[in-house]
Amino acid sequence: MENGIKTVNPLDLMQQGQAVQGKSLKAAKGDKEMKKACSDFEAMFLTKMLESMRKTIPKSGLLDGGKQEEIYTYFMDENLAKLASQGKGTGLGQWLYKEMSKKDLK
């Protein structure tokens, strides 16, 4: 404390704020990791769904790209699924997070 001004450590404020909410920093980090895991699961689920949907489309033989096309469409489906799962997404990741959070409280 110099010149009558008290210096405050931001980490102390974070810990106090988390303690008020009933969570430690470790619990907050675990919470963030669980949200990410739920979002990643939603993305993986959507990737498999897109892959299954794509298999139902008959190949004409006219413009099939072979292995290169398979690789390209796999990466495209994977990226589409990641984009779709960000934010609110389809709601699967949020629902899963909510259900898993209930289990942690019990």
C-alpha angles and dihedrals in degrees: 000000000000127000090002092296116124115216116221126207110224091215090058090053091049091050091048091048092049091047090053089053090049096249132110122218088256091054091048090053090049089050091054091048091050091052090051092048091051091049091048090050090052090051092049091049092050091048091055091045092052090046091052092046091051091053090061092063109093116233114236097201091227100095105012110145098200119213093348091058091048091053092046094049091046092055091043091052091047092052093044089052092049091051092046092051095052119100110357093343114173092325094249094109092047092048092048091049091050092050093046091048090056090054091052092055094055 
